[in-house]
Amino acid sequence: MDCIGAAIIGCGAIFPLHAKAIAELEGVKLVAVVDTVLAKAEEAGATYGCAALTDYQAILDRPDIQVVHVCAPHNLHAEIAIACLKAGKHVLTEKPMAENLEAAYRMVETAEQSRGQLGITFQNRYNDSSVRIKETIDSGVLGKLLCMKGIVTWYRDDAYYRNSPWRGKWTSEGGGVLINQTIHTLDLLQWFGGPISSVKGSVTTDVLDQVIEVEDTAHACIDFANGARGLFYGTNAYLVNSPVELELVFEKGTLIQRRDSLYLWQDGIETLLTEPSLNPGGEKSYWGMSHGRLIADFYAHVRENKPFWLNGAEGIKALELIFDIYRSASSRQNPAPDAITMWR
Ligand SMILES: NC(=O)c1ccc[n+]([C@@H]2O[C@H](COP(=O)([O-])OP(=O)(O)OC[C@H]3O[C@@H](n4cnc5c(N)ncnc54)[C@H](O)[C@@H]3O)[C@@H](O)[C@H]2O)c1
């Protein structure tokens, strides 16, 4: 494969990160951008010097496009990814894979039968701190992992939801803070902890109940098959976007991610292990700044015809965890009369 041709579908908030990452890759050319809003497609096309289209179907039979980036609303990920995979394209979709599990399983199945690869954008797995944590767990140097906590306190106001009306609705976003914002942290917790044995959670809409149908706040207690426990809290109801906090307690020390730096606490001494990545431009630090790394890795796998590791089967795990939290929340938020009596 000489030059790889790319297309991006959806020219909204996340679009520039994908377009810039492609522009920085040798041997990859952005051939077309697609947005149903013509003005957005034209602006993006003019900025990156490529064709501007309004219907993604128009790229399916184009032989000059081998890779498609899906940056559209959640409920379109499966439809677009499946159409592109069936047309033999490689697909890199933004998180979450889909707005529900049934659609995500169809994506995995289609990818298995396609010559194209399916990759999921969990860019935080490429952060220096995440890589260091995973290496520490796998090496066993700190002994057994005992427990973890992940805390995400971000801010999304009315305007965020009103500007993109697909957000905030069960049918199009598929959920709220869990499926859109904290999915990265939940993905890291499940990546670090391994197979999950049980999940209990709760969801609530604390602040934006007049604006959105979905939850703005959630918590979960996640038990892993290896005996470790993960506690999670996430909200969009804070008034700033704080850096994600992570703590992993091992038998012989504790890893702490604070303000995007990773520290080791051991024998009463704290040591800095990794510093925050530099912002390469445009990336919001609280999103994680590793889109460029993930996208470069995806293209390297495509070019070398090797299976990309962060594929559908891997990316669906965070979605399964999220739907376990929703299921748990819905069963616990309709408590039996006996339980209500007990709480009083
Ligand atoms: N990985 C991350 O950290 C991260 C951060 C932000 C957003 N995202 C994800 O990126 C995706 C897009 O989010 P966003 O914030 O850019 O949303 P957005 O609303 O800003 O942009 C979505 C764009 O898709 C366009 N669109 C809608 N239907 C379309 C169709 N049928 N064909 C082509 N374009 C269509 C809209 O007109 C809009 O321009 C979501 O999946 C979101 O969760 C990921």
The ligand as a Tripos MOL2 file, in Angstrom:
@<TRIPOS>MOLECULE
LIG
   44    48     1     0     0
SMALL
NO_CHARGES

@<TRIPOS>ATOM
      1 N1        -12.1840   10.4150   22.3450 N.am      1 LIG1
      2 C1        -12.5510   11.5400   22.9360 C.2       1 LIG1
      3 O1        -11.9510   11.9760   23.9060 O.2       1 LIG1
      4 C2        -13.7450   12.2900   22.3980 C.ar      1 LIG1
      5 C3        -13.9500   13.6300   22.7290 C.ar      1 LIG1
      6 C4        -15.0730   14.2840   22.1830 C.ar      1 LIG1
      7 C5        -15.9760   13.5930   21.3740 C.ar      1 LIG1
      8 N2        -15.7400   12.2750   21.1250 N.ar      1 LIG1
      9 C6        -16.7030   11.4780   20.3230 C.3       1 LIG1
     10 O2        -16.7000   11.9520   18.9720 O.3       1 LIG1
     11 C7        -17.9890   11.7720   18.4060 C.3       1 LIG1
     12 C8        -18.5100   13.1200   17.8990 C.3       1 LIG1
     13 O3        -18.6100   13.9870   19.0030 O.3       1 LIG1
     14 P1        -18.4980   15.5630   18.8180 P.3       1 LIG1
     15 O4        -18.3380   16.1160   20.1850 O.co2     1 LIG1
     16 O5        -17.5210   15.9230   17.7560 O.co2     1 LIG1
     17 O6        -19.9880   15.8570   18.3010 O.3       1 LIG1
     18 P2        -20.5040   17.1140   17.4690 P.3       1 LIG1
     19 O7        -21.9740   17.1790   17.6470 O.co2     1 LIG1
     20 O8        -19.6740   18.3150   17.7820 O.co2     1 LIG1
     21 O9        -20.1510   16.6800   15.9620 O.3       1 LIG1
     22 C9        -20.8350   15.6490   15.2840 C.3       1 LIG1
     23 C10       -20.8970   16.0340   13.8080 C.3       1 LIG1
     24 O10       -21.4550   14.9340   13.0720 O.3       1 LIG1
     25 C11       -22.2930   15.4990   12.0700 C.3       1 LIG1
     26 N3        -23.2450   14.4930   11.5950 N.ar      1 LIG1
     27 C12       -24.4440   14.1330   12.1090 C.ar      1 LIG1
     28 N4        -25.0060   13.1630   11.3640 N.ar      1 LIG1
     29 C13       -24.1330   12.8790   10.3650 C.ar      1 LIG1
     30 C14       -24.1350   11.9710    9.2650 C.ar      1 LIG1
     31 N5        -25.1700   11.1330    9.0370 N.pl3     1 LIG1
     32 N6        -23.0790   11.9830    8.4120 N.ar      1 LIG1
     33 C15       -22.0460   12.8250    8.6130 C.ar      1 LIG1
     34 N7        -21.9740   13.7120    9.6480 N.ar      1 LIG1
     35 C16       -23.0090   13.7300   10.4980 C.ar      1 LIG1
     36 C17       -22.9520   16.6910   12.7540 C.3       1 LIG1
     37 O11       -23.4810   17.6210   11.8090 O.3       1 LIG1
     38 C18       -21.7710   17.2400   13.5530 C.3       1 LIG1
     39 O12       -21.0390   18.2050   12.7860 O.3       1 LIG1
     40 C19       -18.8640   11.1640   19.5150 C.3       1 LIG1
     41 O13       -18.8430    9.7820   19.3750 O.3       1 LIG1
     42 C20       -18.1460   11.5760   20.7830 C.3       1 LIG1
     43 O14       -18.3980   10.7150   21.8810 O.3       1 LIG1
     44 C21       -14.6540   11.6230   21.5940 C.ar      1 LIG1
@<TRIPOS>BOND
     1     1     2 1
     2     2     3 2
     3     2     4 1
     4     4     5 ar
     5     4    44 ar
     6     5     6 ar
     7     6     7 ar
     8     7     8 ar
     9     8     9 1
    10     8    44 ar
    11     9    10 1
    12     9    42 1
    13    10    11 1
    14    11    12 1
    15    11    40 1
    16    12    13 1
    17    13    14 1
    18    14    15 2
    19    14    16 1
    20    14    17 1
    21    17    18 1
    22    18    19 2
    23    18    20 1
    24    18    21 1
    25    21    22 1
    26    22    23 1
    27    23    24 1
    28    23    38 1
    29    24    25 1
    30    25    26 1
    31    25    36 1
    32    26    27 ar
    33    26    35 ar
    34    27    28 ar
    35    28    29 ar
    36    29    30 ar
    37    29    35 ar
    38    30    31 1
    39    30    32 ar
    40    32    33 ar
    41    33    34 ar
    42    34    35 ar
    43    36    37 1
    44    36    38 1
    45    38    39 1
    46    40    41 1
    47    40    42 1
    48    42    43 1
@<TRIPOS>SUBSTRUCTURE
     1 LIG1         1 GROUP 0 **** ****
